[in-house]
Amino acid sequence: MTEIQRLLLIYYVVTNVATFLTFGIDKWKAKRSKQRIREAALLVLAVLGGSFGAWMGMQVFHHKTMHKKFKYGIPAFIIVHLVIIGYLFFI
């Protein structure tokens, strides 16, 4: 594994953990009628590499599962990120 691949792997892991936790925090805030995290911010985290963490957050916390932009957008982002990862690590 090259240095750039190692750094990208660390980036993806950190981004996905942060996105997962952000979905959990937003669900916690929703239950307590606190000020929420904007949907745009959740989507940006997914686009920037946290798509798998977003999907896991949706499943574990049952959060944003009925919103079409999350229901269909997050799986689309996962596919894009898998293609990018496949290209960077296996070609």
C-alpha distances in whole Angstrom, upper triangle without the diagonal:
4,7,8,6,7,10,11,10,12,15,15,16,18,20,21,22,24,25,26,28,30,31,33,34,36,37,39,40,42,43,45,46,44,43,40,36,37,36,34,32,31,30,28,26,25,25,22,20,22,23,22,23,27,27,27,29,32,32,32,34,36,36,36,36,39,38,38,35,33,34,33,31,28,27,27,25,22,23,22,19,18,18,16,13,13,14,11,8,10,12
4,5,5,6,9,10,11,12,14,15,17,18,20,21,23,24,26,27,29,30,32,33,35,36,38,39,41,42,44,45,46,44,42,40,36,36,35,34,31,31,30,28,25,25,24,22,20,22,24,23,24,27,28,28,30,33,33,33,36,37,37,37,37,40,39,38,35,34,35,33,31,29,28,28,25,23,23,22,19,19,19,16,14,15,14,10,9,12,13
4,5,5,6,9,10,11,12,14,15,17,18,20,21,22,24,26,27,28,30,32,33,34,36,38,39,40,42,44,44,42,40,38,34,35,34,32,30,29,29,26,24,24,23,20,19,21,23,23,24,26,28,28,29,32,33,33,35,37,36,36,37,40,38,38,35,33,35,34,31,28,29,28,25,24,24,23,19,20,20,17,15,16,16,12,12,15,16
4,5,5,6,9,10,10,12,14,15,16,18,20,21,22,24,26,26,28,30,31,32,34,36,37,38,41,42,42,40,38,35,32,32,31,29,27,26,25,23,21,21,20,17,16,18,21,21,22,24,26,26,28,30,31,31,33,35,34,34,34,37,36,35,32,30,32,31,28,26,26,25,22,21,21,19,16,17,17,14,12,14,13,9,10,13,14
4,5,5,6,9,10,10,12,14,15,16,18,20,21,22,24,25,27,29,30,31,33,35,36,37,39,41,41,39,38,35,31,31,30,29,26,25,25,22,20,20,19,16,14,17,19,18,20,22,23,24,25,28,29,29,31,33,32,32,32,35,34,33,30,28,30,29,26,24,23,23,20,18,19,17,14,14,15,12,9,11,11,7,7,10,12
4,5,5,6,9,10,11,12,14,15,17,18,20,21,23,24,26,27,29,30,32,33,35,36,38,39,40,38,37,34,31,31,30,29,26,25,25,23,20,20,20,17,15,17,19,18,19,22,23,23,25,27,28,28,30,32,31,32,32,35,34,34,31,29,30,30,27,24,24,25,21,20,21,20,16,16,17,15,12,14,14,11,10,13,15
4,5,5,6,9,10,11,12,14,15,16,18,20,21,22,24,26,27,28,30,31,32,34,36,37,38,36,34,31,28,29,28,26,24,23,23,20,18,18,18,15,13,15,18,18,18,21,23,23,24,26,28,27,29,31,30,30,31,34,33,33,30,28,29,29,26,23,24,24,20,19,21,19,16,16,18,14,12,15,15,12,12,16,17
4,5,5,6,9,10,10,12,14,15,16,18,20,21,22,24,25,27,28,30,31,32,35,36,37,34,33,30,26,26,25,24,21,21,20,18,16,15,15,12,10,12,15,15,16,18,20,20,22,24,25,25,27,29,28,28,28,31,30,29,26,24,26,25,22,20,20,20,17,16,17,15,12,13,14,11,9,12,12,9,10,13,15
4,5,5,6,9,10,11,12,14,15,16,18,20,21,23,24,26,27,29,30,32,33,35,36,34,33,30,26,27,26,25,22,21,20,19,16,16,16,13,10,12,14,13,14,17,18,18,20,22,23,23,25,27,26,27,27,30,29,29,26,24,25,25,22,20,20,20,17,15,17,16,12,12,14,12,9,12,13,10,10,13,16
4,6,5,6,8,10,11,12,14,15,17,18,20,21,22,24,26,27,28,30,32,33,34,32,31,28,25,26,25,24,21,20,20,19,15,16,16,13,11,12,15,14,14,17,19,18,19,22,23,23,24,27,26,26,27,31,30,30,27,25,26,26,24,21,21,22,19,17,19,18,14,15,17,15,12,16,17,14,13,17,19
4,6,5,6,8,10,11,12,14,15,16,18,20,21,22,24,26,27,28,30,31,32,30,28,25,22,23,22,21,18,17,17,15,12,13,13,10,8,9,13,13,13,15,17,17,18,21,22,22,23,25,24,24,26,29,27,27,24,22,24,24,21,18,19,20,16,15,18,16,12,14,16,13,12,15,16,13,14,18,19
4,6,5,6,9,10,10,12,14,15,16,18,20,21,23,24,25,27,29,30,31,29,28,25,21,22,21,20,17,16,15,14,11,11,11,9,6,7,9,9,9,12,14,14,15,18,19,19,21,23,21,22,23,26,24,24,22,19,21,21,18,15,16,17,13,12,14,13,10,11,14,11,10,13,15,13,13,16,18
4,6,5,6,9,10,11,12,14,16,17,18,20,21,23,24,26,27,29,30,28,27,24,21,22,21,21,18,16,17,16,13,12,14,12,9,8,11,10,9,12,14,13,14,17,18,18,19,22,21,22,23,26,25,26,23,20,22,22,20,17,17,19,15,14,16,16,13,13,16,15,12,15,17,15,15,18,21
4,6,5,6,9,10,11,12,14,15,16,18,20,21,22,24,26,27,28,26,25,22,19,20,20,20,16,15,16,15,11,12,14,11,9,8,12,11,10,12,15,14,14,18,19,18,19,22,21,22,23,26,25,26,23,21,23,23,21,18,19,20,17,16,19,18,15,16,19,17,15,19,20,18,18,21,24
4,6,5,6,9,10,10,12,14,15,16,18,20,21,22,24,26,26,24,23,20,16,17,17,16,13,12,12,11,7,8,10,8,6,5,9,9,8,10,13,13,13,16,17,17,18,20,18,19,20,23,22,23,20,17,20,20,17,14,16,17,14,13,16,15,12,15,17,15,14,18,19,17,18,21,23
4,5,5,6,9,10,11,12,14,15,17,18,20,21,23,25,25,24,23,20,17,18,16,16,14,11,12,12,8,8,11,9,7,4,7,6,4,7,10,9,10,13,14,14,15,17,16,17,18,21,20,21,18,15,17,18,16,12,14,15,12,11,15,15,12,13,16,15,14,17,19,18,18,21,23
4,5,5,6,9,10,11,12,14,16,17,18,20,21,23,24,22,22,19,16,18,18,18,15,13,15,14,11,11,14,13,10,8,10,9,6,9,11,10,10,13,14,13,14,17,16,17,19,22,22,23,21,18,19,21,19,15,17,19,16,15,18,18,15,17,20,19,17,20,22,21,21,24,26
4,5,5,6,9,10,10,12,14,15,16,18,20,21,22,20,19,16,13,15,15,15,12,10,13,12,8,10,13,11,10,8,11,11,8,9,12,12,10,14,16,14,14,17,16,17,19,22,21,22,20,17,19,21,18,15,18,19,16,16,19,19,16,18,21,20,19,22,24,22,23,26,28
4,5,5,6,9,10,11,12,14,15,16,19,20,21,19,18,15,12,13,12,13,10,7,9,10,6,7,10,10,9,6,8,9,5,6,9,9,8,10,13,13,12,14,13,13,15,18,17,18,16,13,16,17,15,12,14,16,13,13,17,17,14,17,20,19,18,21,23,22,23,25,28
4,5,5,6,9,10,11,13,14,15,17,19,20,19,18,15,13,15,14,15,13,10,12,13,10,10,13,13,12,8,9,8,4,5,8,7,5,8,10,9,9,12,11,12,14,17,17,19,17,14,15,17,16,12,15,17,15,14,18,18,16,18,21,20,19,22,24,24,24,26,29
4,5,5,6,9,10,10,12,14,15,17,18,16,16,14,12,14,14,16,13,11,14,14,11,12,16,15,14,11,12,12,8,9,12,10,7,11,13,11,10,13,12,14,16,19,19,21,19,16,18,20,19,16,18,21,18,17,21,22,19,21,24,23,22,25,28,26,26,29,32
4,5,5,6,9,10,10,12,14,15,16,14,13,10,8,11,11,12,10,8,11,12,9,11,14,14,14,10,12,13,9,8,12,11,8,11,13,12,11,13,11,12,15,18,17,19,17,14,17,19,17,15,18,20,17,17,21,21,19,22,24,23,23,26,28,27,27,30,32
4,5,5,6,9,10,10,12,14,15,14,14,10,9,11,10,12,10,7,10,12,10,10,14,15,14,11,11,12,9,7,9,9,5,7,10,9,8,10,7,9,11,14,14,16,15,12,14,16,15,13,16,18,16,16,20,20,19,21,24,24,23,26,28,28,28,31,33
4,5,5,6,9,10,11,13,14,13,14,11,11,13,13,16,14,11,14,16,13,14,18,18,17,14,14,14,10,10,11,10,6,9,10,8,6,9,8,11,13,16,16,19,18,15,17,19,18,16,18,21,19,19,23,24,22,24,27,26,26,28,31,30,30,33,35
4,5,5,6,9,10,11,12,10,11,9,8,12,13,15,13,11,15,16,14,15,19,19,19,15,16,17,13,12,15,13,10,12,14,12,10,12,10,13,15,18,18,21,19,17,19,22,20,18,21,23,21,21,25,26,24,26,29,28,28,31,33,32,32,35,37
4,5,5,6,9,10,10,9,9,6,6,9,10,12,11,9,13,14,13,14,18,18,19,15,16,17,14,12,14,14,10,11,14,13,10,11,8,10,13,15,14,18,16,14,17,19,18,16,20,22,20,21,24,25,24,26,29,28,28,31,33,32,33,35,38
4,5,5,6,9,10,10,11,8,9,12,12,15,14,12,15,17,16,16,20,21,21,17,17,17,14,12,14,13,9,9,12,10,7,8,6,9,12,14,14,17,17,14,16,19,19,17,20,22,21,21,25,26,25,27,30,29,29,32,34,34,34,36,39
4,5,5,7,9,8,10,9,11,14,15,18,16,14,18,20,18,19,22,23,23,19,20,20,16,15,17,15,12,13,14,12,9,11,10,13,15,17,18,21,21,18,20,23,22,20,23,26,24,24,28,29,28,29,33,32,32,34,37,36,36,39,41
4,5,5,6,5,7,6,8,12,13,16,15,14,17,19,18,19,22,23,24,20,21,21,18,16,19,18,14,15,17,15,12,13,11,13,16,18,17,21,20,18,20,24,23,21,24,26,25,26,29,30,29,31,34,33,33,36,38,37,38,40,42
4,5,5,6,8,7,9,11,12,16,15,14,17,19,19,19,23,24,24,21,21,22,19,16,18,18,14,14,16,15,11,12,9,11,14,15,15,18,18,17,18,22,21,20,23,25,24,25,29,29,29,31,33,33,33,36,38,38,38,41,43
4,6,8,11,10,13,15,16,20,19,17,20,23,22,22,26,27,27,23,23,23,20,18,20,19,15,15,16,15,11,12,11,13,15,16,17,21,21,19,20,24,24,23,25,28,27,27,31,32,31,33,36,36,35,38,40,40,40,43,45
4,5,9,10,13,16,17,21,20,19,22,24,23,24,27,28,28,25,26,26,23,21,22,22,18,18,20,18,14,15,14,16,19,20,20,24,24,22,24,27,27,25,28,31,29,30,33,34,33,35,38,38,38,40,43,42,42,45,47
4,7,8,12,14,16,19,18,18,21,23,23,24,27,28,29,25,26,27,24,21,23,23,19,19,21,20,16,17,15,16,19,19,19,23,22,21,23,26,26,25,28,30,29,30,34,34,33,36,38,38,38,41,43,42,43,46,48
4,6,10,12,15,17,16,16,20,21,21,22,25,26,27,24,25,26,23,20,23,22,19,19,22,20,17,18,15,16,20,21,20,23,23,21,24,27,26,25,28,30,28,29,33,33,32,35,37,36,36,40,41,40,41,44,46
4,7,9,12,14,14,14,17,18,18,21,23,23,25,22,23,25,22,20,22,22,19,19,22,21,18,19,16,16,20,20,19,22,21,20,23,25,24,23,27,28,26,28,31,31,30,33,35,34,35,38,39,39,40,43,44
4,6,9,11,10,11,14,15,15,17,19,20,22,19,20,21,18,16,19,19,15,16,19,18,15,16,12,13,16,17,16,19,17,16,19,22,20,19,23,24,23,24,28,27,27,29,32,31,31,35,36,35,37,39,41
4,6,8,7,7,11,12,11,14,16,17,18,16,17,18,16,13,16,17,14,14,18,18,15,16,12,12,16,17,15,18,16,14,18,20,18,17,21,22,20,21,25,24,23,26,29,28,28,31,33,32,33,36,37
4,5,5,7,9,10,11,13,14,16,18,16,16,19,17,14,17,18,15,15,19,19,17,17,13,12,15,16,13,16,13,13,16,18,16,16,19,20,18,20,24,23,22,26,27,27,28,31,32,31,33,35,37
4,5,5,6,9,10,11,12,14,16,14,14,16,15,12,14,16,14,13,17,18,15,15,11,9,12,13,10,12,9,9,13,14,12,12,16,17,15,18,20,20,20,23,25,24,25,28,29,29,31,33,35
4,5,5,6,9,10,10,12,15,13,13,17,16,13,15,18,16,15,19,20,18,18,15,12,15,16,13,13,10,10,14,15,12,12,16,16,14,17,20,19,19,22,23,22,24,27,28,27,29,32,33
4,5,5,6,9,10,11,13,11,12,15,14,11,15,17,14,15,18,19,17,18,14,13,16,18,15,16,13,12,16,17,14,13,17,17,15,17,20,19,18,21,23,22,23,26,27,26,28,31,32
4,6,5,6,9,10,11,9,10,12,11,8,11,13,11,11,15,15,14,15,11,10,13,15,12,14,11,9,13,14,11,10,14,15,12,14,17,17,16,19,21,20,21,24,25,25,26,29,31
4,5,5,6,9,10,9,8,12,11,8,11,14,12,12,16,17,16,16,13,11,13,15,12,12,9,8,11,12,8,8,12,12,10,12,15,14,14,17,19,18,19,22,23,23,25,27,28
4,5,5,6,9,9,9,13,12,10,13,16,15,15,18,20,19,19,16,15,17,18,15,16,12,11,15,15,11,11,14,13,11,13,16,14,13,17,18,17,18,21,22,22,24,26,27
4,6,5,7,5,7,10,9,8,11,13,12,13,17,17,17,18,15,14,16,19,16,17,14,12,15,16,12,10,14,14,11,12,15,14,13,16,18,16,17,20,21,20,22,25,26
4,5,6,4,4,8,8,6,9,11,11,12,14,16,16,16,14,13,14,17,15,15,12,10,12,12,9,7,10,10,7,8,12,11,10,13,15,14,15,18,19,19,20,23,24
4,5,7,6,10,11,10,12,15,15,15,18,20,20,20,17,16,17,19,16,16,12,11,14,13,9,8,11,10,6,9,11,9,9,12,13,12,14,17,17,17,19,22,22
4,6,8,11,11,11,14,16,16,17,20,21,21,22,19,18,20,22,20,19,16,15,17,17,13,11,14,13,9,11,13,11,9,13,14,12,13,16,17,16,18,21,22
4,6,8,9,10,12,13,14,16,18,19,20,21,19,18,19,22,20,20,17,15,17,16,13,11,12,12,8,8,11,10,7,10,12,10,10,14,15,14,15,18,19
4,6,5,6,9,10,10,12,14,15,16,17,15,15,16,19,18,18,15,13,15,15,12,9,11,12,9,9,12,12,9,12,14,13,13,16,18,17,18,20,22
4,5,5,6,9,10,10,12,14,15,16,14,13,14,17,15,15,13,10,12,12,9,6,8,9,6,5,9,9,8,10,13,13,13,15,17,17,18,20,22
4,5,5,6,8,10,11,12,14,15,14,14,14,17,17,17,15,12,13,13,12,8,8,11,8,6,10,11,9,10,13,13,13,15,17,17,17,19,22
4,5,5,6,9,10,10,12,13,12,13,14,17,17,18,16,12,14,15,13,10,11,13,11,10,13,14,12,13,17,16,15,18,20,20,20,22,25
4,5,5,6,9,10,10,11,10,10,11,14,13,14,12,9,11,12,10,7,9,12,10,9,13,14,13,14,17,17,17,20,22,22,22,24,27
4,5,5,6,9,10,10,9,10,9,12,13,13,12,9,9,10,10,6,7,11,10,8,12,14,13,14,17,18,17,19,22,22,22,24,26
4,5,5,6,8,9,10,11,11,15,15,16,16,12,12,14,14,10,11,14,13,11,15,17,15,15,19,20,18,20,23,23,23,25,28
4,5,5,6,7,7,9,10,13,14,16,15,11,12,15,14,11,13,16,14,13,17,19,17,18,22,22,21,23,26,26,26,28,30
4,6,6,5,5,6,6,10,11,12,12,9,9,12,12,10,11,14,14,13,17,18,18,19,22,23,22,24,27,27,27,29,31
4,6,5,7,9,8,11,13,15,15,12,11,14,14,12,12,16,16,14,17,20,19,19,23,24,23,25,27,28,28,29,32
4,6,8,11,10,14,16,18,18,14,14,17,18,15,15,19,18,17,20,22,21,21,25,25,24,26,29,29,29,30,33
4,5,9,9,13,14,17,17,14,14,17,18,15,17,20,19,18,22,24,22,23,27,27,26,29,31,31,31,33,36
4,7,6,9,11,14,15,12,12,15,16,14,15,19,19,18,21,23,23,24,27,28,27,29,32,32,32,34,36
4,5,8,9,12,13,10,10,14,14,12,15,18,17,17,20,22,21,23,26,26,26,29,31,31,32,33,36
4,6,5,9,9,6,8,11,11,10,13,15,15,16,19,20,20,22,25,25,26,28,30,30,31,33,35
4,6,8,9,7,6,10,11,10,12,14,15,15,18,20,20,21,24,25,25,27,29,30,31,32,34
4,6,9,8,6,10,12,12,13,16,17,18,20,22,22,24,26,27,28,29,32,33,34,35,36
4,6,5,6,8,10,11,13,14,15,17,19,20,21,23,25,26,27,29,30,31,33,34,35
4,5,5,6,7,10,11,12,14,15,17,18,20,21,23,24,25,27,28,30,31,32,33
4,6,6,5,8,10,10,11,13,15,16,17,19,21,21,23,25,26,27,29,30,31
4,5,5,5,8,9,10,12,14,15,16,18,20,20,21,23,25,26,27,29,30
4,6,6,7,9,11,12,14,15,16,18,20,21,22,23,26,27,28,29,30
4,6,6,6,9,10,11,13,15,16,17,19,20,21,23,25,26,27,28
4,6,5,6,9,10,11,12,14,16,17,18,20,21,23,24,25,26
4,5,5,6,9,10,10,12,14,15,16,18,20,21,22,23,25
4,5,5,6,9,10,10,13,14,15,16,18,20,21,22,23
4,5,5,6,9,10,11,13,14,15,17,19,20,21,22
4,5,5,6,9,10,10,12,14,15,16,18,19,20
4,5,5,6,9,10,10,12,14,15,16,17,19
4,5,5,6,9,10,10,12,14,15,16,17
4,5,5,6,9,10,11,12,14,15,16
4,5,5,6,8,10,10,12,13,15
4,5,5,6,8,10,10,11,13
4,6,5,6,9,10,10,11
4,5,5,6,9,10,10
4,5,5,6,8,10
4,6,5,5,7
4,6,6,5
4,6,6
4,6
4
